Amino acid sequence: MPNPKPAVTRRTLVTAIGATAAALAVTPAASAASAATGTAAAGTGAGGARPVAARTTRVPVTRAQSAAGRAATTVRADFPIRYVGVSWDGPTRGAAIRLHRDDAAPGAWQPLPGGCAGGPDHEDRVGGVATALIAADGAPGYDLRLPDGAANVRSAAIDTVHGPARTVTIAPTAPTTFCGVEYLTRAAWGADESKRFKNGVENSPAKYYALQTLTVHHTDTPNADPDPAATVRAIYEYHAITNDWGDIGYHFLIDEAGRIYEGRWSGDDGVPAHDASGNVVTAFHTAGFNSGNLGIALLGTLSSQEPTAAARASLTALLAAVARGHNLDPQAHVTFVNPVNGVTKPVEMISGHRDWLATDCPGGTMYASLPALRADVAALGTGGH
């Protein structure tokens, strides 16, 4: 069981994390918003950023074309497809996709990984759907083939680059720092907040629980991504709409340049991933074990390569800040207790997705480096002991 600890409030969270973050060499700057969306982020962060006026930027409208309910289907989109998102219940062996070409026969069939289990917690099961997000490189369509027994099939062609532009306002009240660790707000990376709603009602209302553990993921998307903010928007579309989760599945995402992106919406109090009392919002990154479990995803595929030095530094800084703020020992072995359904699981305080569910995530190379990551976080003196 996690060690008993005093209640964490917003004030203690800000104070404790700020003390640690001040000593960290975090490379992303507030101007990272400019690199991601074409404008500088605005606001007064907890680290004391100079207040600036609200400003606007132009972000491409996300376009998506969905198909559901069939284990074998062909989709032709009215736009160049950047990603294809697929999810289903059932077996994964034999799942495959092939991308269309404008002037030739379809490309070769490629297997769908289908091993990343995500989604909301349910009282009647532990686990989640098989999911895959495949880079399509502008293909006009795709063929999908899933094995017998696949159910609840959903797929979508997604474009977050070529659509008509919409105006996004980055408000001066949106901080660019999380207690000294700089990040891009949802507005800064272009989140369309209407996607959190279905028929005028919030699809996945926020719920908050005391933080128990921290989980590392990779997104299993291409490395050397030329437009990571567009990829974050594609993941958002895929999670919130295609999978019907109501929002993006992670609390934070980190790109190869070390930029940190705010994930799951947690309220309007200016503290990402938390409510005003310091509890963490439930996201959708480890189905059956989400509540009280904070998920951070590194953009890219880390099965055979390490994260970049900048991404690794930002991951370490963010983990250190959160661990310090919640008085968690980064090297502890704990028993996670899901407050939704009472399911328990022994796990490291800083774990990989595969420690929870049958998946390759966060990639073999990244997973092998987790002991060193825990040591680096602990070396910053963030255990609170």
WOBELMO-V8153 format. One record per backbone hydrogen bond with DSSP energy under -0.5 kcal/mol. CO is the residue of the C=O (numbers start at 1). NH is the residue of the N-H. E is the energy in kcal/mol with one decimal. If there is no record, write none. Layout:
[[CO/NH/E] [CO/NH/E]]
//
This chain:
[[7/9/-0.6] [9/13/-2.7] [10/14/-2.6] [11/15/-2.5] [12/16/-2.7] [13/17/-2.3] [14/18/-2.1] [15/19/-1.7] [16/20/-1.3] [17/21/-3.1] [18/22/-1.8] [20/23/-1.7] [21/24/-1.6] [24/26/-1.2] [25/27/-0.6] [29/32/-2.6] [30/33/-1.5] [30/41/-1.1] [31/34/-1.3] [31/35/-1.0] [32/36/-1.9] [33/37/-3.0] [33/38/-0.6] [33/39/-0.9] [34/38/-1.6] [43/45/-0.6] [45/48/-1.9] [55/170/-3.2] [57/168/-3.2] [59/166/-2.9] [63/159/-2.8] [65/157/-2.7] [67/155/-2.6] [71/146/-2.1] [73/144/-2.9] [75/142/-2.4] [81/138/-2.5] [81/139/-0.7] [82/136/-2.9] [82/137/-0.9] [83/158/-3.0] [84/134/-3.0] [85/156/-2.0] [86/132/-2.3] [87/154/-2.7] [88/130/-2.9] [89/151/-2.6] [92/95/-2.1] [95/112/-2.4] [96/145/-2.8] [97/110/-2.8] [98/143/-2.7] [99/107/-2.9] [104/101/-0.6] [110/97/-2.5] [115/117/-0.9] [116/118/-0.6] [117/287/-0.6] [118/129/-1.0] [122/125/-0.8] [125/122/-0.6] [129/118/-0.8] [130/88/-2.0] [131/116/-0.8] [132/86/-2.8] [134/84/-2.5] [136/139/-1.4] [139/81/-2.5] [140/77/-2.8] [141/100/-2.7] [142/75/-2.7] [143/98/-2.1] [144/73/-1.6] [145/96/-3.1] [147/150/-1.8] [151/89/-3.0] [153/69/-3.3] [154/87/-2.6] [155/67/-2.8] [156/85/-2.4] [157/65/-2.1] [158/82/-2.3] [158/83/-2.2] [159/63/-2.8] [164/61/-3.2] [166/59/-2.8] [168/57/-2.4] [168/170/-0.5] [169/171/-0.8] [170/55/-1.5] [171/174/-1.6] [172/44/-1.0] [173/175/-0.7] [176/183/-2.4] [177/46/-1.0] [177/179/-0.8] [178/181/-1.5] [180/182/-0.6] [181/178/-3.6] [183/185/-0.5] [184/262/-3.0] [185/189/-1.6] [186/190/-0.6] [186/191/-2.7] [187/190/-0.7] [191/193/-0.9] [192/195/-2.0] [193/196/-1.5] [194/197/-1.7] [196/203/-2.9] [196/204/-0.6] [198/201/-1.8] [201/198/-3.2] [202/205/-0.5] [207/282/-2.8] [209/280/-2.5] [213/294/-2.4] [214/351/-2.7] [215/296/-2.7] [216/353/-1.7] [217/298/-2.6] [227/230/-0.6] [227/231/-1.5] [228/232/-2.4] [229/233/-2.0] [230/234/-1.9] [231/235/-2.5] [232/236/-2.3] [233/237/-2.5] [234/238/-2.6] [235/239/-3.0] [236/240/-3.0] [237/241/-2.3] [237/242/-1.6] [238/243/-2.6] [239/245/-2.3] [240/246/-1.4] [249/284/-1.7] [250/264/-2.9] [251/263/-3.0] [252/297/-2.3] [253/261/-3.5] [254/299/-3.0] [255/258/-1.9] [256/311/-0.6] [259/255/-2.2] [260/184/-3.4] [261/253/-1.8] [264/273/-0.5] [270/272/-0.6] [271/274/-1.3] [273/281/-2.1] [275/278/-1.7] [276/10/-1.1] [279/275/-2.1] [280/209/-2.2] [284/119/-1.5] [286/289/-2.9] [290/293/-2.2] [292/212/-3.2] [292/213/-1.7] [294/215/-3.2] [295/251/-2.0] [295/252/-1.6] [296/217/-2.5] [297/254/-2.3] [297/299/-0.5] [298/219/-2.0] [300/220/-1.9] [300/302/-0.5] [302/365/-0.9] [302/366/-1.7] [308/312/-2.7] [309/313/-2.3] [310/314/-2.1] [311/315/-2.5] [312/316/-2.4] [313/317/-2.4] [314/318/-2.6] [315/319/-2.7] [316/320/-2.5] [317/321/-2.4] [318/322/-2.4] [319/323/-2.8] [320/324/-2.4] [321/325/-2.4] [322/326/-1.7] [323/328/-2.6] [324/327/-1.1] [328/330/-0.7] [329/332/-1.9] [330/350/-0.6] [332/334/-0.5] [332/349/-2.8] [334/336/-0.6] [334/347/-2.8] [335/2/-0.6] [336/338/-0.5] [336/345/-1.9] [337/339/-0.5] [338/342/-2.7] [343/338/-3.1] [345/336/-2.8] [347/334/-2.8] [349/214/-2.8] [349/351/-0.7] [351/216/-2.6] [352/355/-2.0] [353/356/-2.0] [353/357/-1.6] [357/359/-1.2] [360/363/-2.4] [361/354/-1.6] [363/367/-2.7] [364/368/-2.1] [365/369/-0.9] [366/369/-0.6] [367/370/-1.6] [369/373/-2.1] [370/374/-2.9] [371/375/-2.0] [372/376/-2.3] [373/377/-2.5] [374/378/-2.7] [375/379/-2.3] [376/380/-0.7] [377/380/-1.0] [377/382/-0.8] [378/381/-2.2]]
//
